[in-house]
Amino acid sequence: MNLSHYLPRSVTIFKYGYTFKNLYADTVSGITVAIIALPLAMAFAIASGVSPEKGIFTAIIAGFLISLLGGSKYQIGGPTGAFVVVLYTVILKHGFDGLLIATLIAGILLILMGAFKLGNIIKFIPYPVTVGFTSAIALIIFTSQIKDFFGLSIEKMPAEFVEQWSVYGEHFSGVNFYTLAIASVCLVLLFKLKSLYPKVPAPIVVIVLSSLIVAVFNLPVETIGSKFGSLPSTLPFPEFPTLSFDKIRAVFPDAITIALLGAIESLLSCVVADGMTGDKHHSNKELIAQGTANIACVFFGGIAATGAIARTATNIKAGAFSPLSGIIHAFMLLIFMFLFSKLILLIPLATLAAVLVVVSWNMSEFHHFKAITLKSERNDKIVLLMTFFLTVLVDLNTGVQTGIMLAGLLFIKRMIDVTDIQSRKESNFISFGDEDEEDEGKDPDALSLRAVPQSVEVFEINGPFFFGVADRLKSILDMVENPPKVFILRMRHVPMIDATGLHALEEFLDLCMESSTTLVLSGVGLKIKTKMHKTGFENKIGLSNITSNIDKALQRSREIISEQE
């Protein structure tokens, strides 16, 4: 038995050997990531509508468990920008208790996804949907930071995008120019430091500088301390949230969104890490780790967590060797909270707003958004724009669900377009699809190379035979002037058939029987033949009338004709 299939990467990595040099690399990368994760954890928590320490709690607990139990060598877990929109909306609708319950359910759903090996399926969510909701989330995060960036005095912000801009318009005359100056300088520094000195932790630099300036000159700029009061220096005692059936039912749709978003974000982060390192993650282990981490965060009063792409990339660039770097990152955050909790209170909210503006720009994937809207085919554009606008103007649930549904419907339409049913007897050609007739001269199984009895009609299905094209089969006999003695239906190019296709085939068999026509199938694949056997269709049509190729089908046709004569 291969134990590596069941054990997390933090355990299996040691079977290849682990040296002091590897420990040093993991320690350096863990400390580096922790320095970057601290301001981001607080910024994401504040943007989500909770106090900053809840973001730190999440980064510590989730960061530790995701690295300890996960299926990636390099994944760094914690609060991310992708969750900001969902969490803020859940808190407004159901309160923080509702968010805890939704996160708990989402954690259970993630574990079930991993247990039922759905990790690979989640990767197949259409790319335009991913880009659409990611770009929309980036715009919403940017919008949510306008208040703190300009120092506007707004007691409570609405969750809706249009209403937010309406409120900004009403309060824009009250801009705090000290706050605007601090935020603007921090924003410029963040971009400049990233381009000129990419290895320098820019968020920490601007946070230290802006905090010193505001404190020394006593500027009238809102800080973490002035808004939230004191911060704890240790993790809280674990506490189970109060559950009720009504609350569970109310937050369940949001829990599904959190679970789906967490799964997509974490696996996308793993794929990015694999591309940077050549490693190969285990998606189902990762989902179980994500679920466990989210459940644990609930006990410590944290918020939803997932794999963080930017922090994971930083971890790799800093030289991480194993998941131990993520575990060290979590312990360093705990140390930072213990040592610097009073200093954290001095951080201006304007600085965190500038950090999140940069995060939103990095999340926007503007070049991908532009490429799809300008260069991709129409269906991809429709899916992208529909997902984007519904996420921005309605909510993430509606945007993602509609995007996936629309992408599925357009995929079905594509399958319908590439599947056709054609008559290929001699020179006759009747197409029920959009494809051109096959070049029979290059086909050794072409019907034109064979003698077809006069009372035999031959049609061929090309493409998947599923519910989208099943109704086409019913109209074939109407296209034939006189009912033939034998009707050969070639299925050599049918890769799959669903229940609707089998039902349509059975109905077509009944129509043939009513017309005293014998139906013979040609080129039936093993998988399709197995389905016919399981459903009983094989017995109804007769095993001798299911043939492996056109020559055997024609031979069977001659036998049927001679029997009737």
N, C-alpha and C positions, 0 to 999 in steps of 0.2 A: 504493500500500500504506500502511495506517495504522500508523506505527511505534509510536504510543502503545499499541497493543494488545500489543506485545511488550516495551516498555521499562518499567522500574520507575517509580513515581511520583516518586522522588527526581531523576529525569532529566527527565521530561515536565513537571514543575512549572515549570521554567525557561523554557519556551517562552511562558508567559504573562507573563514579566517577574519579576525578583526584585530588590528594592530594599534599601538599607541599613536601612530601617525594618522590612522583613520579617526581615532577619538579626538585628536587635536583638530582635524578638519571639521568634524561634526560640531565641536565646541565653538569654533570660530564662526561657522555658518549659523549655529543656533543663536548665538549672541547677536549677530548681525540682523537676523530676521526679527528677533525680539525687539530690537531698537526701532525697527520700522513698524512692527505690529502694534506697539503700544499706542501711538497717536491714532492709528487707523481704527483700532478697536474702540477707542473712546468716540471718535468721530462718527463711526457707523452706529454706535449706540445712541448718541444724541440725535442723529438724523432719523433714527427709527422711533424716536419719541420716548426713550428711557434715559435714565441717568448713566453717566459715563462708566461707573464702576461695573455695571452689568455687561458692558462690552469687554472689559478686562477679565471678568469672571469667565465669560464665554471663551475668550482667547486662551485662557489657561487650561480650563477643563477640556474643551474640544480639541485644542492644540495637542494636549497630552494624549488623549484617547485615540484620536485619528491617526497619529503617528505610531502609537503603540499597537493598535489593532488593524490598521489599514493594509491595503494591498499594493501600496506604492512606496518606493524607497524615499521619495523626496516630498511627498505631499505635506503642506502646512495648512492646518485647519483653523477656523475662527470665524468671527462675524465678517460678512462681506457686503459690498454695495448692492449685490443682486437682491438681497433680502430687505433692503431699506423700505422699499415701496410697500411690500406685503406686510411687514411687521407694523409699520406706521398705521396702515389701514385697519389691521386686526385690533390694535390697541384702541383706536378711535371707536370701533364698533363694539368691541367686547371687553375692553379694559386689559390691564396687564395679566390678570388671572386667566382671561380668555386666551392670551398669547401663550402662556405656559401650557395650557391644555392642548392648544393647536400644535405646539412644538413637540409635546409628548406623543401625540398621535402620529405626527410626521416621523418621529424617530422610530416608532413601531412599524410604520409603513416602509421605511427605508430598510429595516432589518428583514422584513418579509420579502422585499424586492431582491435583496441579496440571497436570502434563503431559497427563493424560487428561481434563482439564476436569471434575473431579468436585466442584469448589468449590460449585456451586449445589445439588448433590444432598445434600451434607452438611447444608445449611441445613434440610432437610426432616426431620431427626430430630425425633420428636414432642416437643412442649414438656413434657408431664408427665415424660418420661424425663430431659430436661435438668434440670428442677427437682428431680427425685428424686435423681439422683446428685450434683448440686451441694449440696443440703441435707445429704445423707449425708456428703459430703466435709467440709463445715463442722463437722458433729458429730464426725467422726473427728479433725479438726485440733484442735478444742477439747479432746477427750479426751487427745490426745497432749501437750498443754501443761500438764496437771495436775501432772506431776512437777516441772517447773521453776518453775511458779507457786507451789507449796507447798514447794519445796526438799526434796523427798523423796529419800532416798539409795537409788536403785535402779540397779544396775549395768547391766542390760540389759532393755529393755522389749520385750514380745512385740508382734507386729504385729496380732493379733486383738483386736477391740473388747471382747468379754466378758472375755478373759484380762487385758487392760489394767486394767479396773476391779477385777478380782479381785486383781491385784498391788497396786493402790492401796489396797485395803482392808487388805491385810496390812501395808503400810508407813505407813499414815496416822498412826500414833502418833508417827512421827519427823518431824513437820512442823517446818520451820525458820521461826520466826515473824518473824525479820528479813527473810527472803526473801518471806514472805507479805505483810508490811507494804509492802515495796518494790513488789511486783507489784500489790497492791491500789491503792496511791496512783497508780501509773502508769496503771492501768486507768481510774480515775476521771478523771484528767487527760486521757487520750486522748479520752474521750467529751465532757468539758466543753469542751476546746479546740476540738473539731470543731464543737460547737453554738454556742459564743460567738465563736470566732475561726477561721472555716473556712479562711482563707487562710494561717494559721500552720501550718508543717509539724510537727504534733503529735508524730509518732514521734521526730524529731530532738530536740525540746524535752525529752521525758521521758527519752530516752537520755542527753543531756548532764547533766540534773539528777540522775538516779539514779546515773550513773557518778561524778559529783563527790561525792555523799553517801556512797556505798560506799567510795570511795578516801580521802576526808578522815577519816571516822570509822572506817576499817578494819573494816567490818562483815563478819561471817562469811557472805558471800553469794557463791555461785559466779559467776564471770565467764568471758568468752570466753578470757581468758589462763590462768586456773586450770584450765580444762577442755581447751583445745586447744593451749596453748603459744603460740609465736610465729606471726605471720602474715607471708606474703611481701608485699613492697611493689611487685612487678611481676608481669606475666603470666608463666606458665611457658613453657618452650620447647615448641613443638608436638610431640606424640608420638602415633603411631598405636597403637591398642590391639591386644593379641594376640588373634587370632581362632582359633576352632576350630569345626569342624562341630557337635560335641556341644553346645558353649556356645550357638551360634547357634540350634540347634533348641530348646534348653531355654528361651531367653529370647524366642523369637519371639512367643508369645501376648502377653507383656507389651509387646513392641515394637508390636504392633497396637493395644493399649490406649493406649499413649503417643501414637501417631500419631493415632488417632481423637480422643482427648481434646485433643491439641494443635490439631487442625483445628477442632474444635467451639469451643474456647475462643478461638482467634485470630479466627475468622470472626464469632463472637458479639461480640467486642470491636470488630471493624470495623463491625458493624451498629449498635452503640451509638454509635460515633464518627460514623457517617453520620447517625444520628438527632439528634445534638447540633449538627451543623454543616451538614447539607444536602448533604454531599459524597457521592460514590458510589465505593466501593472496588472493586477488581478481585480477586475471590476466588481465582482460579487463580494469579495472580502472588503473592498473599499466601501460598498454600500452598507454592509453590516457595521463597519466601524463608524460611518457617518450617523447611522441610526442610534448606535450606542452612545455616541458623543452628544447627540441632541437630547436624548433622554436624561443623561447625566447633567447637562446644562440646566435642565428644568429644576432639578433638585437643589441647585445652587443659585437659583434666581437669575439665570442667564437668558440669552436670547438664542434664536436659531443660528446654526453654524453650518459651514460647508468648506470644501477645499477652496483655498484662495489662490488664484492663478498668479497674481503679481508676487505674493510672498513666496509661493512655491518656486517661481522663476528666480527670485532673489536667493533663495536657499541653494539652488543649483549653482548659480553664478558665484556664490560665496565659497563653493567647494565642498558641499555636503557629500558624505559618503553613504549614509544610511538613515533610517527613520529616527535614529538617536538624536539627530540634529533638531528634529521637530520636538522631541521630548525635552531637550535642553532649552529650546526656545520657550516652552511653557513654564519651566522652572525659573528662567530668567525673568519672565513677566511677573511671576509671583514675587521674586526678589525686588523688582522695580516697584511694585505696588507697596511692598513693606517699607522700602527705604525712602521712596519719593512721593508718598501719598499727599503730603502737605505742599510739596512743590507743584504737583499736578494741578492744584487749585488755582495757580497763577496763570494757567494757559488761557489766552484769549479765545473766545468762540469764533472770532473772525479768522484766526489762524486755522482752526479746524475746518472752517468753511472753505478757505482757500485750498486746503489739502483735498477736500471732497470735490471741489471744482476740477482739480487735476485728475482725481480718480474718475469722475464722470467723463472727462475727455478721453481718458485711456479706455474706458469701457465702451465708448460710443461706437467703436469700430467703423468710423466714418468712411474709411477707404473701402471696406467690404460693403457697407451700405450703398455707397456710390457705385461700386462695380456691379452689384446686382441690379440696381435701378436703371443703370445706363446700358449694360452689356448683356444681361441675362435675358432669357426668353420671357414672354408675357406672363406665363403662369407663376414663375418664381417672383416676378415683380408684384403680382397681385397678392401672393401669400405674404411677402415681406411687408408691404405697405398696410395690408389689413391688420396684421399682427401689431405693427408699430402704432398705428393710429388708435386701435381698440385698447391697447395697453395704456397709452397716454390718456385718452379721453374717457375710457370706462374704467377698467382695472386689469391687473395682470391675469387674473383668472380667465376673464373673457377673451383677452388677447391671445393667450397661449392656446386655450381650448379651441377657439375659432381658427387660429392659424393651423393647428394640427389637423382639425377636421377638414378645412379647406384644402390643405395639401393632400390629404387622403382622397378627397373627392376628385381633385385634379389628376392624381395618380391613377385612379380608377378610369377616368376619361382617357388618359394616355394608353392604358392597357386595352380599352375598348377600341381606340383608334388603330392600334397595331394588330388587333385580332380580326381576322376576316374569314368568311366561309365562301369558298369558290368552287365553281363547276369547272372541271378540267377535261371533260370528255371531248376528244378530237379537237375541233376548232371552236367549240362553244366556250364562252367565258362569261360568267355572271359573277360579279363581285359584290359582296355585302359589306365591304370594308373600304379602307382608303389606300391599301397597298397595291402596287403594280403586280401584274402576273409574273410569276417566277420564270426565269430563263430555263425552259425545260431542256434545251439542247445541252446544258452542262449538268443535268441531273440524271444519273444512271437509273433512278427509279421513276423517271418521267412516264406519264401515262401514254404520251405520244409514241413511245417505243414499244408499246404492247397492244395486242389485239383485244379490244373490249367488245363482248357480245352486244348485239343490237338492243336487247331488252334489259341492259344493265346501265344504271346511271351512277356516276361517280362525282362526289363532292369532297372537298378537303377543308379542314379547319386549320388555320394557322394562328398560333398564339395561345395564351392561357384561356381555358374555357370555364369562365366563372359567371357570376350572376349578371355582370354588366353586358355580356354578349349572349346569354342563354336564349333570349327571346328571338334571336335571329334564326335559330334552327327551325323554329315552328313554321316559318314562311317558305322553307325550301320546296316542299312538295307542291305549293301553289305555283312555283316558278317552272315546274315540269309539266309539259302539255299532257302526256299520258303516263299514268302510274307505271313505273317499271316493275319487272318481276323481281329484280334485285337492286337494292340501293347500297352502294359501297360508300362508307364515310371514312375517309382517310384521317388518321389522328397522329401521324408521325411527328408533326411539329407542335403538338400540344404538350407543354411541360407540366401542366397541372390542371386539375378539374376540381371544383368545389361541389358542395351539396346541391346548389341551384343548378349547376351544369349537369350533374347526374340526373336530377329530376327532369330537366329539359330533355335529356337524352331518352329517359324513360317515356316521357310524353310523346316524343318523336317516334319511338318504337311502337307505341299504341296507334299512332296515325298510320304508320306503315302497315301494321296488321289489318287495320280497317280497309286499307286499299289493296289488300292481298299482296303486299310487297314484303320481301324478306330483307331485313337490315343486316348488313355485314360490316363489321368494324375492321379497319386495317391499320397496322403500325401502332397498336396500343402498347404503351410503355408499361414496365413492371409495376410502378407505383400506382398508376391509374387502374391497371388490371386488378391489383390488390384491393383497391377501393371498391371496384365493381363486385368483387367476390364478397367483401364484407357487407355490402348493402343489399345483396341478393340480385343485383341487376344481371350478373353473370348467368344465373339460372334462368332468368326470364328471357334473355336474348338467345341463350344456348351457347355453351362453351365453344362449339365448332364454328360459331359465327363471329368469334373474336380472333382475329388473325394477326400475325406479327409483321407481315409486309404485303405489298400490293399483289405480288405474284400468287401468294397463298389465298388472298381475297378473291382474285379472279378465278382461281381454280375452284374455290368454294362456290362461286357464282355459277360456274358451268355445271357443277354437281346439282345445285338447286334447280337449275333450268331443266336438266335432263330428268330429274325426279318428277317435275311437274308435267313433262311431256309424256 
